[in-house]
């Protein structure tokens, strides 16, 4: 697989529509990349893949390292070999950093892998609780939120072109993992005290689809899916 390939298993829109059964193991997922994000079977929590290691932020607020046998209904990974590094960034909020990254994208029509390593004045995340069948839309699920101050760690995730909205969420989809491996989740907001931003344009995209009955038999309403993404993400 090309070093600049994004591999995605499942799609965000199918996940939000209820295709939440895991269809690929973490071990198989890691054959396609060493950096990424996703969720586990039943849309259980938040997945962070950093340096080839997979971690799971759970609805209780704790984080565990995964064995590799767990399954995912949706995940995106790439081999992270950053081509661009920003100068040291200090005392900026997520909105300002988002604009800075956007202004330095190789093209707004390409996927990009994004990593921010540093110390954060504040980190605000949420974690989707594991769902049970019959699966409900994300907008109907209460998602626990957690906050931490003065925490060191890594933001990992992707920029998705608007052209691919539905495959993933257009714009940024970012997760966080603390350096001690005890805190993480899907990022809602943050303030960076000091850190380094690196990123990589991804010029190829490979889409894998689950073969689970849950995915194959789910009926998708495209218009409703777009609304669901806007509410949930």
C-alpha positions in Angstrom: 0.0 0.0 0.0 1.3 3.5 -0.9 2.7 5.5 2.0 0.2 8.2 1.1 -2.9 6.0 1.3 -5.8 6.5 3.6 -7.5 3.2 4.4 -11.0 3.4 5.8 -13.2 0.5 6.9 -16.9 1.2 6.9 -18.2 4.8 6.5 -19.3 7.4 9.0 -22.8 7.6 7.4 -23.4 3.9 7.6 -22.2 3.9 11.2 -24.6 6.7 12.1 -27.4 4.8 10.3 -27.0 1.8 12.6 -24.5 -0.4 10.9 -22.5 -0.7 14.1 -21.5 -4.4 14.2 -17.7 -4.9 14.1 -16.5 -6.4 10.9 -12.6 -6.2 11.0 -10.2 -6.9 13.9 -7.8 -4.3 15.2 -4.9 -6.6 14.1 -6.2 -6.6 10.5 -6.8 -2.9 10.6 -3.2 -2.3 11.6 -2.0 -4.0 8.4 -3.2 -0.9 6.7 -1.7 1.8 8.9 -0.1 2.8 12.2 -2.0 6.1 12.8 -5.8 6.7 12.9 -9.1 6.8 14.6 -12.4 4.9 14.8 -14.7 3.1 17.2 -15.4 -0.5 18.3 -18.2 -3.0 17.9 -21.5 -1.4 18.8 -20.0 2.0 18.3 -18.3 1.5 21.6 -16.1 4.5 22.6 -13.3 6.1 20.7 -10.4 4.4 19.0 -6.9 6.1 18.8 -4.1 4.5 16.8 -0.7 6.0 17.5 2.7 4.6 16.5 1.0 1.3 15.6 -0.6 0.9 19.1 -4.4 0.9 19.5 -6.1 2.5 22.5 -9.8 2.6 23.5 -11.4 5.5 25.3 -14.5 4.1 27.1 -17.7 5.7 28.2 -16.6 5.5 31.9 -13.8 8.0 31.1 -10.9 5.5 31.3 -8.6 4.4 28.5 -7.2 0.9 27.8 -4.7 -0.5 25.4 -6.3 -3.0 23.0 -5.2 -6.6 22.5 -5.9 -6.6 18.7 -8.7 -9.1 18.7 -11.4 -6.4 19.1 -13.5 -5.5 16.1 -14.4 -2.2 14.4 -17.4 -1.2 12.3 -15.7 2.1 11.3 -12.1 3.2 11.4 -9.6 5.2 9.3 -5.8 4.6 9.3 -2.7 5.5 7.4 1.0 5.1 7.6 2.0 8.4 9.2 5.1 9.9 7.5 4.5 13.7 7.9 5.8 15.9 5.1 5.1 19.2 6.8 5.9 20.4 10.3 4.8 23.8 11.7 7.1 25.9 13.9 6.4 25.6 17.6 2.9 26.8 18.4 2.1 28.4 21.7 -1.1 29.6 23.5 -3.6 29.1 20.7 -7.2 27.7 20.7 -8.6 25.0 18.5 -10.4 27.5 16.2 -7.2 29.4 15.4 -5.2 26.2 14.9 -7.9 24.8 12.7 -7.6 27.8 10.4 -3.8 27.6 10.5 -3.9 24.0 9.4 -6.5 24.7 6.7 -4.4 27.5 5.2 -1.5 25.0 4.9 -3.3 22.1 3.3 -1.7 20.9 0.1 -5.2 21.0 -1.4 -8.6 21.2 0.2 -9.6 18.3 -2.1 -7.1 15.8 -0.5 -7.4 13.9 2.7 -4.7 14.9 5.3 -3.4 13.1 8.3 -2.9 15.5 11.2 -1.0 15.1 14.5 -0.5 17.7 17.3 1.8 16.7 20.1 2.2 19.0 23.1 0.8 20.3 26.4 -2.8 21.5 26.5 -4.2 24.1 28.8 -7.6 22.5 28.4 -8.9 19.4 26.6 -12.6 18.7 26.2 -13.7 15.3 24.7 -16.7 13.1 24.4 -17.1 9.3 24.2 -19.9 7.4 22.6 -21.3 4.7 24.9 -21.6 1.2 23.6 -24.9 0.6 21.9 -27.2 -2.4 22.1 -29.5 -3.7 19.4 -31.8 -2.4 18.1 -29.2 0.4 17.4 -30.5 4.0 17.7 -29.4 7.0 15.7 -26.4 8.8 17.3 -28.5 12.0 17.8 -30.6 10.0 20.3 -27.6 8.8 22.3 -26.4 10.7 25.4 -22.6 11.0 25.0 -20.6 11.5 28.2 -18.1 14.4 28.1 -14.9 14.7 29.9 -12.5 17.6 30.5 -8.9 17.9 31.7 -6.5 20.8 32.3 -2.7 21.1 31.9 -2.5 17.7 30.1 0.2 16.4 27.8 -0.7 14.2 24.9 -1.3 13.7 21.2 -4.1 14.7 18.8 -4.6 12.3 16.0 -7.0 12.4 13.1 -7.8 13.5 9.6 -9.0 16.3 7.4 -11.7 15.2 5.0 -12.6 17.1 1.8 -16.2 18.3 1.5 -16.4 16.1 -1.6 -16.3 13.0 0.7 -18.8 14.2 3.3 -20.7 11.1 4.4 -17.8 8.8 3.8 -16.4 10.7 6.8 -17.3 14.0 8.2 -16.0 16.9 6.1 -13.4 19.0 7.8 -11.6 17.8 10.9 -12.2 14.5 12.8 -9.8 14.4 15.7 -9.2 12.2 18.8 -6.9 12.8 21.7 -4.8 10.5 23.9 -2.8 11.7 26.9 0.9 10.7 27.2 0.1 8.6 30.3 -2.6 6.7 28.4 -5.3 7.5 30.9 -7.4 10.1 29.2 -8.8 10.4 25.7 -11.8 10.7 23.3 -13.3 12.5 20.4 -12.3 16.2 20.6 -14.9 18.8 21.2 -12.6 21.7 21.9 -9.0 22.4 23.2 -6.5 25.1 24.1 -2.9 24.4 23.3 -0.2 25.7 25.6 2.7 24.5 23.5 3.1 21.9 20.8 4.2 20.8 17.3 1.8 20.2 14.4 2.7 17.8 11.7 0.7 16.7 8.7 0.7 14.6 5.6 -1.3 14.9 2.4 -2.9 11.5 1.4 -3.1 11.1 -2.3 -4.8 7.7 -2.4 -8.0 6.4 -0.7 -9.0 2.8 -0.2 -12.5 2.0 1.1 -13.3 -1.3 2.8 -16.9 -2.5 3.4 -18.1 -4.8 6.2 -19.6 -8.1 5.2 -21.7 -8.3 8.4 -25.4 -8.9 8.0 -26.0 -5.7 9.9 -24.3 -3.7 7.2 -25.6 -5.6 4.2 -29.2 -5.4 5.4 -29.3 -1.8 6.6 -31.4 0.5 4.5 -29.8 4.0 4.1 -31.7 7.2 3.7 -29.0 9.5 2.3 -30.8 12.8 3.1 -31.4 11.7 6.7 -27.8 10.6 7.0 -26.4 14.0 6.1 -28.7 15.5 8.8 -27.5 12.9 11.3 -23.8 13.7 10.7 -24.4 17.4 11.2 -26.2 16.7 14.6 -23.8 14.0 15.8 -20.4 15.3 14.8 
